[in-house]
Amino acid sequence: MSSLTRRSSAVSLKVWLGLALLGLTLAILPFVLGMVGQSWIRTVNFALLYVMLALGLNIVVGFAGLLDLGYIAFYAVGAYAWALLASPHFGLHLPFWVVLPIGVSLAALFGVLLGIPVLKLRGDYLAIVTLGFGEIIRIFMNNLDAPINITNGPQGINRVDTFSFGDFAFGRSQEMFGFRITGPEKYYYLLLAITLLIILICARLQNSRIGRAWEAVREDEVAAKAMGINTRNIKLLAFAMGATFGGVAGAMFASMQGFVSPESFSLTESISILCMVVLGGMGNIPGVILGAILLSVFPEFLRAIVVPLQQTVFGEVILDPEGIRMLLFGFAMVLVMIFRPAGLWPSAVRRRELSNKQGPA
């Protein structure tokens, strides 16, 4: 017993050391990136937004097994709620502790409204309906400028208020403790705190009775219903919880950008977020985080090196960076689906499911 105790203590010590190192890295990351350029801090901030979105979609797709191609709609609802209530558009400049709960509640409400008509749909039919829902929200935002101008149509809403505590505004540079901290650096710590909170909530949900009910519905809805699970309520809860995280990300996006328009909430964004979940590993929180970081940061890294590399080798830009990015993105997804069908970091349950399906009958 003493040897087992010592071994477990050694493992615990390694875990704590690893967490301490990770925490230190995350704490100093914006200052290290700031030496290269503020644009990289903004890239990391957007990566954190995508982590929030991927974790929210993972509840619907990974935990409950409901294919949702219109998830970007909840992102749009949260963003426009912040933009309408905290900008000169309506002359309202409400504080964050009023705007954020309203945006999150509206996103959750829209999640329930989407879930109600699709309760009996599965597979391709569910994907088509959710895709249509996402496009309806985008088209509404694009056309609600007449006869009453609500969303300002395709021109979008600008001069959106930044996230602030009293006089402490996250969108402006400020001197603190003798150091100059920029707006992107302040937003980094805010987004990191919200992301860690969402990760904690997702982990608690996954290991709770609700999480096990979602998993039962994903595996076999008929069997879950026979076991006494209220599949209707559990599905609606999945849509509402996923939409909540999307609303939070949308509100943070609007406050950080200072501008929102329908172009930011296209179908391509929904597909990208779904690819993050699938690439990382559906149902596995660390895998989803990995997928979101890879697909949000790596394209920007390519964009930064492709043009200089071509100019150095060929003397001119031959291939458009966006084309190369999409080519590599598609090639990577094909390779993952062939060699790692469960994702780069799959959950143990997902790995067993695929191994059983691929094994002998």
N, C-alpha and C positions, 0 to 999 in steps of 0.2 A: 504493500500500500504506500509505503514511503517513496518508493521509486516512481509510482504512478503520480503521486502528489507533486514530486519534484518536476516530473515531465510536464504535467498540466500547468504548473507555475511557470515553467520556461516558455511554454506556448503562449500563455497569457501575457507574459512580459514582452514577447516578440510582437504580439498583436497590439499592445499598448504603445510600444515603440514605433510600430508602423503607423498607427493612427496619429501619434505625435508628429512624426515626420511629414505625414500628409497634411496635417493642420498647419504646420510651419510653412510648407510649400504653398498652400492656398493663401496664407496670410501675406506672404511677400511677393506672390505672383504678379500683382498689378504693377509694383514698383520695378520689378525686373523687366516686364514687358514695356513699361514706360520708357526704358532706355532705348528700345528699338523704335517705338512710335506709339502714339495714343490710339492709332487705328487698330493695333493688336489687342488693346484692352477692350475696345468696342467689340471686336470679334469674339473675345471670351465672354463678354456680357451677352451677346446674342446666343452663344453656345449655351449659357445658363438658361436663357429663355426657352431654347429648344429642349433642354433637359426637362424643364417643367412640362412642356407640351407632350413630350414623349412619355413621361411618367403618367400624365393624365390619360393619354390614349392607351397606355399599357393596361390600365384598369379595365377599359372596355374590351380591348382586343386580347390582351395577354391573360388577364385574370378571368374575365367572363366569357371570352371566346366569341365576341360580337364584332363582326367586321364593319368598321366605321370609316368611310371615305369622306365624310363631311365634317371632320373634327375641327377644321380651321374656322368653322362658323362660330364656335364658342370663343375662340381667340379674337375674332372680329367683334363679338358682342362686348367682351371685356374692354377692348380698346376703344370702341365708340362710346361706351358708357363713361369712361374716363374723359374722353375728348369732349363730349357734350356737356358734362357737368363741371369741367375744370378748364375752361377756355373762354375767350371773348365771344365765341360763336353765339351763345345765348346770354352772354354777360354773367355767367355763373362761374364762381371760383371757389367751389366747395373744398373743404379740407380732405385729405386722403382718408381719414377715418370715417368719413361719410361716403365718399365716392367709391372706395375699394369694396366695402360690403355690398353696395348697390350693384356694382359691376359683377361681383362674384355671384350674388343672388340671381341676377338676370341670366347669367350664363347657366347656372344650375336649373333655372326654370325652363330655359330653352332646351337643356338636356332632357328634362322630363317630357317636354312637348314633342321632342323627336322620338323619345322612347315609346310613348303611348301608341302611335300608329304602327310601329314596327315590331311589336311584341311577338307576333306569330311568324315573322319573316326570318329566314336563315340564308346563309351563304350568299350567292350572287344577288338575290333579290334584296337582301338587307344592304348590300354594298351599293346597289343602284339607288335605293331610296335615300340613304344617307348622303350619297354623292349629290343627289338632287337638292337635298336640304341645304348643303353647304353652298351650292350655286345660287339657291334662292336668296339666302342671306346676303351674299355678295352683290347680287343684282338689286336687291332692295336698297342696300347702302349706296349703290351707284345711281339710283333713280329717285331717292327721296329728297329731291331738291325742288320739286314742283308738285302741286300748286303751293305747298308750304315748304320752305327750305328747312329741312331737318338735319340732313347729313352733309349738305353742300355738294352732293353728287360726286362726280369724278374728280373734282378739284380738291376734295378732301378738306380736313379741318387742320389749321395750323395754329401756331402760338399756344399750344396746349401746355398747361401748367406742369411744372416738374414736381416730383415727389418732394415734400418738405415737412420738416418739424419746426414750426414757428419760423424763425429767421434762418434756420439751417436748411438750405436748398441743395438737393443732390445734383442738380443740373449745372451748378456754377462752381468754379474753382474757388478755393478758400485756403487761408493760412490757418494751420492747426498745429500747435506744439512746435512752432518754428519750421514746419514743413508745408510746402504748397501741395495741396491735394486737389486734383482735377475732378471735374464732374464724372467722367467715366470711371475713375478710381473709386469714387464714393458709391456710384451705382453698382460697381462690382461687389462690394461688401454687402450692400442691400440685397442684391439678387442672390448672392451666395447664401445669406441667412434664410431667405425665403425658400431656396432650393433645398437646403438641409431640412427645413421644417416639412416640406412636401415629401422628401425621402422618408423621414420618420413616420409620417402619417401613412404612406404607402406600405412601409414595413409592418406597421401595427395592423393595418387592414388585412394584409396578406396572411398574417398569422392568427387572425381572429375568426370568429364563427362566420362572419360575413364573407371573409376571404375564402374559407372552405366551401361556403355555399356557392360563390362565384365559380370556383374550380369544379364543383359538382355539375353546375349548369353547363360549363364548357365541355366537360367530358361526355355527359349524357343527360340532356334536359328531361327526357321522359323518366329516367331512373331517379333524377333529382326530385321531380314532382312526386313520384311514388314514395320517396323517403320523407315527404312532408315539407319540402322546401317550397315557399311561395315564390315561384319562378318569376311571376309578373313583377312583384315588388323588388326582387333582387336584381332584375335587369334594369328597372328604372333607377335603382340606387347606383348601379354601375354607370349609367349614362349621366346621372346627376353629379356623381363624384368626379368623373373624368372631365365633365364640362366645367366644374368648379376650378380645377387647376388650369384649364384653358383660359378661363376668365381672369384669373390672377395674372397669368403670363401676358394676356392682352392689355390689361391695365398698366402693367410695368412697361410694356412696349410703347404705349402711347405717351406715358410720362417721360420715358427716356428719349424718344425720338422727337417729341414736340410736334408731331405731325402724323396724321393717319389718313389713308385713302383706301378705296376698295382694291387697288392693285396689290396691296400687301396680303390679301386673303384669297388667293386664287386656289384652284384645284391642285396645282403643282405643289403648293405648300402642304396641303393635306397628304398628298402622296409621299412627299419627302419625310414628313413626320412618321408615317406608317413604315417607310423604309428604315428609319432609325430604330423603330421597335423590332422589326423583323431581323435586321442586320445584327443588332446587339443580342437578341434572344428574348422572344416573347415570354412574358410572365416572370422574368428574372430582373429585379431592380438594378443590380450592378451592370448587367448586360445592356439594358436599355440606356443607362447613363453612358456607357461606352459607345454605343451606336450613335447617340445624339451628338456626343463630342466629336467623333470621327467624321460624321457627315456634315457637321457645321464648321469645323475648324480646317479640316484637310482641304476642302475646295478653296478656301482663302489662301492657304499655303501654296497651292498650285498656282493660283492667280498671281501670287507674288513672285514666283520663280519662272513661270513658263515664258513670259515675254522677255525678261533679261537673258534667259538661256537661249532662246531662239535668236535674239540679236547678237549674242556672242558667237554662236555656232554658224548661223546662216547670214548674219548681217542684216536681217530683216525679220519681221513677224510673218511667218507662213501660215500657221494654224491659229485660229482664234482661241484664246484661253477658255472661253465659255464652252466651245465645242470639245476641247480636250477634256475639260472637267466632266461634261456629261458622258463622253466616251469612256473615260476611266470609271466613272460612277456606275454605268451600266455593266461594264466588264467585271467590276468588283462584285456587283450584285449577282451576276450569273455564276461566278466562281463560288460565292458563299452558298448559293442555293444548291450547287452540285456537291461541294465538299463539306459544307457545314450547314446542312438544312435546318438545324435547330438554332442557328445563329452563332456568333463568335463566342458568346458567353451564355450558353443556355442554362435554364434551370434543370435540376436533377429530374424533375417529373417530366419535363418536355423531352429530355434526352432519352428517358426510358420509353416514352410513348413512341418516338421515332424508331428506336432500336427494335421494339416489338413489331412495328408495322413492316419494317424492312427484313425481319427475320423470317425463318421458314414457317409456313402455315401449320 
